[in-house]
Amino acid sequence: MNPELKQALVDYLLAMADDELILGHRNSEWCGHAPILEEDIAFANIALDEIGHAIVWYELAADVLGEERDTYANRMVYFRDAPDYRNAQMVELPKGDWAFTMLRQYLFDQFEMVRLEKLTQSSYTPLAEAAAKICTEEIYHLRHTQAWVRRLGLGTEESNRRMQTALNELMRYYEQLFSPSLADTLLFEANIVPFQTELMVHTLELIVPFLVEANLIPPRGSNFVGPNDVIYRHEHTEHLNDLLSNLQQVARLDPMAKW
């Protein structure tokens, strides 16, 4: 693998890892506050799964670079500032109400399932194997969030209203997950990752009819935002600074400590 392709792959893996880490951290904020006890336990486990998946991608990036896994993951999580993170803005937004959290998780889960299924066919064997392993867990995440979207969308007038409000807010951020970088073209040509536009088409084919089934009004057309509204992955909201100050504060008290 030439240096340019190697760097493109590391950047791709970091974007995936950062999405999972930040979303997992947001979900963990519901621990002790979910609507029912069973859901408190279930959603805490989903949060842990997302963080675990992030570690898989950080470690794979370390392998590509020839770095020690724990040291690299520790540095990426605890010692980068917000502008160096490559997560989509959608996952860093505050947790909001239960409708917002569930709909965000569903939208991410459906996108991730489509991507993971494509990645299992990657020409880069370690990536294909990691995707296949994670895919088995994501099946349960998707089933769980689909059930909640149906329950809330088809529930009371109030629950439907909250879900529609959440959808109207989230749709402004969703396309960022599919925005390709110039480096992605190199990975696609090497058959390492699927092209982002292909992921968008397949994902929308699944989510639009599902949202209609749940009595929600999905965005029109194939895109959620206009071409002039694309948000790049180095652009973040003030919410990420707040999240990282909480996530990193203990580690930064003693940067030389072993965690």
C-alpha positions as CSV (number, residue, x, y, z in Angstrom):
1,M,0.0,0.0,0.0
2,N,1.6,3.3,-1.1
3,P,1.8,6.2,1.5
4,E,-1.0,8.2,-0.1
5,L,-3.4,5.3,0.0
6,K,-2.3,4.4,3.5
7,Q,-3.1,7.9,4.7
8,A,-6.5,7.9,3.0
9,L,-7.3,4.7,4.8
10,V,-6.2,6.0,8.2
11,D,-8.4,9.1,7.6
12,Y,-11.4,7.0,6.7
13,L,-10.9,4.8,9.8
14,L,-10.5,7.8,12.1
15,A,-13.8,9.3,10.8
16,M,-15.6,6.0,11.5
17,A,-14.0,5.7,15.0
18,D,-14.8,9.3,15.9
19,D,-18.4,8.9,14.9
20,E,-18.8,5.8,17.1
21,L,-16.9,7.3,20.0
22,I,-18.8,10.6,20.2
23,L,-22.2,8.9,19.6
24,G,-21.4,6.3,22.3
25,H,-20.5,9.1,24.7
26,R,-23.7,11.0,23.9
27,N,-25.8,7.8,24.5
28,S,-24.1,7.1,27.8
29,E,-25.6,10.4,29.1
30,W,-28.9,8.5,29.3
31,C,-27.5,6.0,31.9
32,G,-29.9,6.3,34.8
33,H,-32.3,8.5,32.9
34,A,-33.9,6.3,30.3
35,P,-37.8,6.0,30.3
36,I,-37.9,2.5,31.9
37,L,-35.4,0.3,33.7
38,E,-35.0,-2.3,31.0
39,E,-34.2,0.4,28.5
40,D,-31.7,2.0,30.8
41,I,-29.8,-1.3,30.7
42,A,-30.3,-1.9,27.0
43,F,-29.3,1.6,25.9
44,A,-26.3,1.7,28.2
45,N,-25.1,-1.5,26.5
46,I,-25.6,0.0,23.0
47,A,-23.5,3.0,24.2
48,L,-20.7,0.6,25.3
49,D,-20.9,-1.2,22.0
50,E,-20.5,2.0,20.0
51,I,-17.4,2.9,22.0
52,G,-16.1,-0.6,21.6
53,H,-16.5,-0.3,17.8
54,A,-14.6,2.9,17.9
55,I,-11.7,1.2,19.6
56,V,-11.7,-1.4,16.8
57,W,-11.3,1.3,14.2
58,Y,-8.7,3.2,16.1
59,E,-6.7,0.0,16.6
60,L,-7.0,-0.8,12.9
61,A,-5.7,2.7,12.0
62,A,-2.8,2.1,14.4
63,D,-2.0,-1.2,12.6
64,V,-2.0,0.6,9.2
65,L,0.5,3.2,10.6
66,G,2.6,0.6,12.4
67,E,2.0,2.1,15.8
68,E,1.3,0.5,19.1
69,R,-2.5,0.1,19.5
70,D,-3.2,1.2,23.0
71,T,-0.9,4.2,22.8
72,Y,-2.4,5.4,19.5
73,A,-6.0,4.9,20.7
74,N,-5.3,6.7,23.9
75,R,-3.8,9.7,22.0
76,M,-6.7,9.8,19.6
77,V,-9.4,9.8,22.2
78,Y,-7.9,11.9,25.0
79,F,-5.3,14.2,23.5
80,R,-6.9,15.7,20.4
81,D,-8.7,19.0,20.4
82,A,-12.1,19.4,18.8
83,P,-10.8,20.7,15.4
84,D,-8.8,17.5,15.0
85,Y,-11.8,15.2,15.4
86,R,-13.5,13.9,12.2
87,N,-16.9,12.9,13.5
88,A,-20.1,14.1,11.8
89,Q,-21.9,17.0,13.6
90,M,-25.0,14.8,13.9
91,V,-23.4,12.6,16.6
92,E,-22.1,15.5,18.7
93,L,-25.4,17.3,19.1
94,P,-26.8,17.2,22.6
95,K,-28.9,14.1,23.5
96,G,-32.2,16.1,23.4
97,D,-35.3,14.2,24.4
98,W,-35.8,10.4,24.0
99,A,-37.4,10.9,20.6
100,F,-34.3,12.8,19.3
101,T,-31.9,10.2,20.7
102,M,-33.8,7.2,19.3
103,L,-34.2,8.7,15.9
104,R,-30.6,9.8,15.7
105,Q,-29.5,6.3,16.7
106,Y,-31.8,4.7,14.1
107,L,-30.6,6.9,11.3
108,F,-27.0,6.2,12.2
109,D,-27.6,2.4,12.7
110,Q,-29.3,2.1,9.3
111,F,-26.5,4.0,7.6
112,E,-23.9,1.9,9.4
113,M,-25.5,-1.4,8.5
114,V,-25.4,-0.5,4.8
115,R,-21.8,0.5,5.1
116,L,-20.7,-2.5,7.1
117,E,-22.2,-4.9,4.7
118,K,-20.3,-3.2,1.9
119,L,-17.1,-3.2,3.9
120,T,-17.2,-6.9,4.5
121,Q,-16.3,-7.1,0.8
122,S,-13.2,-4.8,1.1
123,S,-10.0,-5.9,-0.6
124,Y,-8.2,-4.9,2.6
125,T,-8.8,-8.1,4.7
126,P,-8.4,-6.7,8.2
127,L,-11.1,-4.1,7.4
128,A,-13.4,-6.7,5.9
129,E,-13.0,-9.0,9.0
130,A,-13.6,-6.2,11.5
131,A,-16.7,-5.1,9.6
132,A,-18.1,-8.6,9.6
133,K,-17.6,-8.9,13.3
134,I,-19.2,-5.5,14.1
135,C,-22.1,-6.2,11.7
136,T,-23.4,-9.0,13.9
137,E,-23.8,-6.6,16.8
138,E,-25.2,-3.8,14.7
139,I,-28.1,-6.0,13.6
140,Y,-29.4,-5.9,17.2
141,H,-28.9,-2.1,17.5
142,L,-30.9,-1.6,14.3
143,R,-33.8,-3.8,15.4
144,H,-33.9,-2.1,18.8
145,T,-34.0,1.5,17.4
146,Q,-36.5,0.5,14.6
147,A,-38.9,-0.8,17.3
148,W,-38.6,2.6,19.2
149,V,-39.1,4.6,16.0
150,R,-42.3,2.7,15.3
151,R,-43.5,2.9,18.9
152,L,-43.0,6.6,19.1
153,G,-44.0,7.5,15.5
154,L,-47.3,5.5,15.7
155,G,-47.9,6.2,19.4
156,T,-49.6,9.3,20.8
157,E,-50.0,12.7,19.1
158,E,-47.3,14.0,21.4
159,S,-44.8,11.2,20.7
160,N,-45.4,11.6,16.9
161,R,-44.9,15.4,17.2
162,R,-41.6,14.9,19.0
163,M,-40.4,12.4,16.5
164,Q,-41.3,14.7,13.6
165,T,-39.5,17.6,15.3
166,A,-36.4,15.4,15.7
167,L,-36.5,14.3,12.1
168,N,-36.8,17.9,10.9
169,E,-33.7,18.8,13.0
170,L,-31.6,15.8,12.1
171,M,-32.2,15.9,8.4
172,R,-30.1,19.0,8.2
173,Y,-27.1,17.0,9.4
174,Y,-27.6,13.5,8.0
175,E,-26.0,14.0,4.5
176,Q,-22.6,14.8,6.1
177,L,-22.3,11.0,6.8
178,F,-22.2,10.5,3.1
179,S,-20.0,13.4,2.0
180,P,-16.9,11.9,0.2
181,S,-13.4,13.4,0.5
182,L,-10.9,13.4,-2.4
183,A,-9.0,10.6,-0.6
184,D,-12.1,8.4,-0.6
185,T,-11.8,8.1,-4.4
186,L,-8.4,6.4,-4.0
187,L,-9.9,3.9,-1.5
188,F,-12.9,3.3,-3.8
189,E,-10.6,2.7,-6.8
190,A,-8.6,0.2,-4.8
191,N,-11.8,-1.6,-3.8
192,I,-11.1,-0.9,-0.1
193,V,-14.3,1.0,0.7
194,P,-17.6,1.7,-1.1
195,F,-18.3,5.0,-2.7
196,Q,-20.2,7.4,-0.5
197,T,-22.9,8.2,-3.0
198,E,-23.7,4.6,-3.4
199,L,-24.1,4.3,0.4
200,M,-26.5,7.3,0.4
201,V,-28.7,5.8,-2.3
202,H,-29.0,2.4,-0.6
203,T,-29.6,4.0,2.8
204,L,-32.3,6.3,1.6
205,E,-34.0,3.4,-0.1
206,L,-34.4,1.8,3.3
207,I,-35.1,4.7,5.6
208,V,-37.6,6.7,3.6
209,P,-40.3,3.9,3.4
210,F,-39.6,2.9,7.0
211,L,-40.2,6.5,8.2
212,V,-43.4,6.7,6.2
213,E,-44.5,3.4,7.9
214,A,-43.9,5.0,11.2
215,N,-46.2,7.9,10.3
216,L,-43.4,10.4,9.8
217,I,-42.8,12.7,6.9
218,P,-39.3,12.1,5.4
219,P,-37.4,14.8,3.5
220,R,-38.2,15.0,-0.2
221,G,-35.8,14.0,-2.9
222,S,-32.6,12.0,-2.6
223,N,-30.7,14.5,-0.5
224,F,-31.4,15.9,3.0
225,V,-29.6,19.2,2.4
226,G,-28.7,21.3,-0.6
227,P,-25.2,21.1,-2.2
228,N,-24.3,24.5,-0.8
229,D,-25.0,23.3,2.8
230,V,-22.5,20.4,3.0
231,I,-20.8,20.3,6.3
232,Y,-17.2,19.1,6.3
233,R,-15.9,16.8,8.9
234,H,-13.3,19.3,10.3
235,E,-16.2,21.6,11.1
236,H,-17.8,21.2,14.5
237,T,-20.4,22.8,16.8
238,E,-19.7,24.2,20.2
239,H,-21.2,21.1,21.6
240,L,-18.2,19.0,20.7
241,N,-15.9,21.2,22.9
242,D,-18.3,20.7,25.8
243,L,-18.3,17.0,25.3
244,L,-14.6,16.6,25.0
245,S,-13.9,18.7,28.1
246,N,-15.9,16.2,30.0
247,L,-14.5,13.1,28.3
248,Q,-10.8,14.2,28.5
249,Q,-10.5,16.1,31.7
250,V,-9.3,13.2,33.9
251,A,-6.7,11.9,31.4
252,R,-5.3,15.4,30.8
253,L,-4.7,15.8,34.5
254,D,-1.8,13.3,34.2
255,P,-0.9,12.8,30.5
256,M,1.8,10.2,31.5
257,A,-0.5,7.9,33.4
258,K,-1.4,4.5,32.0
259,W,-5.1,3.9,31.4
